[in-house]
Amino acid sequence: MTHDQDIETLIVAAHALTRVAALETANETPAAQWRTLTILRDNGALRIGELARLSRVTQPGMTRLVGQMADHGLVARTTDAADSRATVVEVTPLGLEALQTWLLQLTAALAPHFDDLQPEEWDALRTTASVLTRKLDRTRAASASDTAEATR
């Protein structure tokens, strides 16, 4: 198997894992909401356009989603101090709590699927998660740097 095929297998498995967890928790909340809360948790407050780009949705779609989330107290909207036409969105403590609850539900739903793993398989999963986190942190940092340069 090539490295590209390994990455593809990992992506497909991660998507399948997320779908299984969502089905087993019977959570009706759109995945876009959880993705948006995670992006805000990991990146801090963002303008709607940047949030839409990172979430891979249209700006009007993100505006609607943020409006719904704000109505539920999950995010707060403010006017950008640098540009009064732009809206900045940040996750609220209630939003962080909802995200943490959802992550615990996902973990609980998936745990039985991993009951039969051997210690070396847990080590492999732990290593994989560590590598992915490290690589994604680097990608996120590079993206934040590119965004900061573009707004100057």
N, C-alpha and C positions, 0 to 999 in steps of 0.2 A: 504494500500500500504506500502511496506517495504522501508527502507532507500535506499537499493540497487535499487529498482524499481524507486524511486524518482530520483536518480542519472541517471539511464538509460533514463528516460523520459526527463530529462534536456539535456542530450547529444544528443538524437535524435532530440529534438526540436531545439537545437542550430544549428545542421547540416542542418535541414530543413530551418531554418531562413536564414542561409548563402546561401543556394541554391536559395531560392526565391529572395533574394537581388541580387545575381549574375545574375540571369535570367532577372530580371526587369531592371537592369542597362545595360544589353546587353554588359557587359564588357568581351572582348575576352582574356584578360590577364590571364595566368594560375594562379590558386589559389596558386600554389607553390611559385610564385613570391611574392605575398602579404604576405604569411606566412613567407618567408625568410626575407623580409623587416621588418616585425613585430618582428621576433626573434632578428634581429640585432639591431633594435631600443631599444628593451627591455633588451638586454644582452650586448650590446657593441660589439666591434670587436671580431670575433671568427675565429678559424682555420676552414678550409673547412670540415674536418672530424667531428668536433664538431657541426658545422652548419648542416651537413647532418644528424647527429644523432638526433638533436633537431627537425629537420623538417621531420624526418622519411622517408628519401630518401637515395638512394645509394650515395656513395662518387663520383663515376663517373657522376651520374645524377646531383648532386649538382655542380660539377665542370663545367658541361655544362651550367647549369642555371646561375651560377655566371658569366661565360664568357659572356653570352647574356646580363645579367643585367649590367655588366661592360661596354659592348659596348654601352649601352644606358645611361651610366653615373649614374646609380642608386646605384652602389656599387663601392668601390675601393679595389683593391687587393694589398697587400704588402707581402714581405717575412718576415716570423716570425724571429724576432731577436734571439730567442733561438734555432732555428732549420732552417737553410737556405733551407731545402728541403720542408718545409711547407709553405702554403699560408694562410695569415690572410685576412679576408674580413670585411669591415665595410661599413655601409650605408652612402651615401653621402647626402648633403643637398637636392639635386634633388630627391634622393630616398625617403627622409622623406617627401618632398613636394608631390610626387606622391602618397605615402601611405596616407597622410592626405586627399588628393583630393578623393581618392578611398573610404576612410572611410566616408567622407561627402556624396558621391554618394550613398553608402549603406544606410546611415541614411535617406537620402531623399527618397530613394526607399521604405524603410520599414515604414516610418512614417505614411502613410495613413492606414496601416494595424492596427495601434494602436490608431487611432482617437477616437474610441468609448470606450476607457478604462475609468473606474471610478477612482477618486482620490486614493481610497484604493488599486486599482490594480496597479497604478503607484508606490505607496509606496511599494507594494510587489515586483515589478520589481526592484526598486531602492535597496531594501534590498538584493534581490537575487544577483544583480550585485556586490554589496559591499562584500557580503560573498564570492562569486566566486573570486573576485579580491584578497581579503585577503588570501584565501586558495592557489590560484595559485602563489601569491608572495612568500608565504612560501615554496611551492614546488620548485619554481625557485631558491630561495636562497639555499635550501638544495642541489639541483642539481649542482649549481655553486660551492658549498663547496666540494661536492664529486668529481667534475671534477678537482678542484684545488689540492686536495689531490692526485688524481691519476696521475697528471703530475709532482709531486715532486719526 
